[in-house]
């Protein structure tokens, strides 16, 4: 069923139980498009268009893949990813082993600024802190470590502090949105003040909202993004 009108029609015409069942089916269909989720034991509960994922997967990237898939489904307002990561015995790593692996992969990644990211590890869970110049560096630091064997979760607390703040930041954010062809750009309004970007309007999916926030956050001069975007319904 394609087009913005069709999604709004079936949401409006069906009762709560019907909408929940339809969204649940669509989430499972989206899982089917993710090879990483083949055979994964993931449960999907839908209430008031809020999706809660539970169950267990064998690695942290599988958990991330499930969350991203659910966020791509039209009509979903929020996703709670409560999936447990249950590692196979052969994939278990001590925190000391993970420290060495994280150091090696971070130092080998050209996009991760050396000396600006601090990684804390507790029982396989990584916490990233520090200050970087660009949002892309913040993402690169997380991408570099989340696929390591033995990682059970990642919390990214890295702050972005651009080296300069251009006076035309609003225009730059709008241009960044225009370079994302899948965005519902004419429904998104942008205002940047003091390095803080405010996004308002409507998007079609949570994944599209993530895309808009990433585009704004990755714009030079943007320190933080306030997301007031609404999911179309």
CORCOR-V820582 format. One record per pair of residues at least 24 apart in sequence whose C-alpha atoms are under 7 Angstrom apart, sorted by the first residue. I is the first residue (numbers start at 1). GAP is how many residues later the second one is. D is the distance in Angstrom with one decimal. If there is no record, write none. Layout:
# CORCOR-V820582
[[I,GAP,D] [I,GAP,D]]
This chain:
# CORCOR-V820582
[[8,225,5.3] [11,222,6.9] [20,26,5.3] [20,27,6.3] [20,29,6.5] [26,47,6.6] [27,43,5.4] [27,46,6.3] [30,39,5.7] [30,40,6.9] [31,35,6.7] [31,38,6.1] [36,26,6.1] [37,25,6.4] [49,26,6.8] [49,27,5.1] [49,28,5.6] [50,26,6.1] [50,27,5.6] [50,28,4.8] [50,29,5.9] [51,25,6.9] [51,27,6.2] [51,28,4.8] [51,29,6.2] [52,27,5.8] [52,28,4.6] [52,29,6.1] [52,30,6.9] [53,27,6.2] [53,28,5.0] [53,29,5.5] [53,30,5.9] [54,27,6.8] [54,28,4.9] [54,29,4.3] [55,28,5.2] [55,29,6.2] [56,27,5.4] [56,28,4.6] [56,29,5.7] [56,30,6.3] [57,27,6.4] [57,28,5.2] [57,29,6.0] [58,27,5.7] [58,28,5.2] [58,29,5.1] [58,30,6.7] [59,26,5.6] [59,27,6.8] [59,28,6.1] [59,93,6.9] [60,25,6.0] [60,86,7.0] [60,91,6.4] [60,92,5.4] [60,93,6.0] [61,85,6.7] [61,86,6.0] [71,134,6.6] [71,135,4.9] [71,136,5.1] [72,133,5.9] [72,134,6.3] [72,135,5.0] [73,132,6.3] [74,130,6.3] [74,131,5.2] [75,130,6.7] [75,158,6.2] [76,129,6.8] [77,129,6.8] [77,154,6.1] [85,67,5.8] [91,58,5.9] [91,59,5.5] [92,58,5.1] [93,57,4.9] [95,26,6.2] [95,27,6.6] [95,28,6.3] [95,29,6.1] [102,43,6.0] [105,39,6.4] [106,35,7.0] [106,38,6.2] [111,26,6.0] [111,29,5.9] [112,25,5.6] [112,28,5.8] [112,29,5.4] [113,24,6.9] [124,26,6.3] [124,27,5.1] [124,28,5.2] [125,26,6.2] [125,27,5.3] [125,28,4.7] [125,29,5.9] [126,27,6.2] [126,28,4.7] [126,29,6.2] [127,27,5.8] [127,28,4.7] [127,29,6.0] [128,27,6.2] [128,28,4.9] [128,29,5.5] [128,30,5.9] [129,27,6.8] [129,28,5.0] [129,29,4.4] [130,28,5.0] [130,29,6.3] [131,27,5.8] [131,28,4.8] [131,29,5.7] [131,30,6.5] [132,27,6.4] [132,28,5.1] [132,29,6.1] [133,27,5.6] [133,28,5.1] [133,29,4.5] [133,30,6.1] [134,26,5.8] [134,27,7.0] [134,28,6.0] [134,84,6.6] [135,25,6.0] [135,82,5.9] [135,83,4.9] [136,82,6.1] [160,63,5.8] [161,62,5.7] [162,58,6.5] [162,59,5.5] [162,61,6.6] [164,57,5.9] [165,30,6.7] [165,56,4.1] [166,55,5.8] [169,52,6.4] [172,47,6.7] [173,43,5.3] [173,46,6.0] [176,39,5.6] [176,40,6.8] [177,35,6.5] [177,38,6.0] [183,25,6.2] [195,26,5.8] [195,27,4.6] [195,28,5.0] [195,29,6.7] [196,26,5.9] [196,27,5.8] [196,28,5.0] [196,29,5.8] [197,25,6.5] [197,27,6.3] [197,28,4.8] [197,29,6.0] [198,27,6.1] [198,28,4.8] [198,29,6.3] [199,27,6.3] [199,28,5.3] [199,29,5.7] [199,30,6.2] [200,27,6.9] [200,28,4.9] [200,29,4.8] [201,28,5.1] [201,29,6.2] [202,27,5.4] [202,28,4.7] [202,29,5.7] [202,30,5.9] [203,26,6.7] [203,27,6.2] [203,28,5.2] [203,29,5.9] [204,27,5.6] [204,28,5.2] [205,26,6.0] [206,25,7.0]]
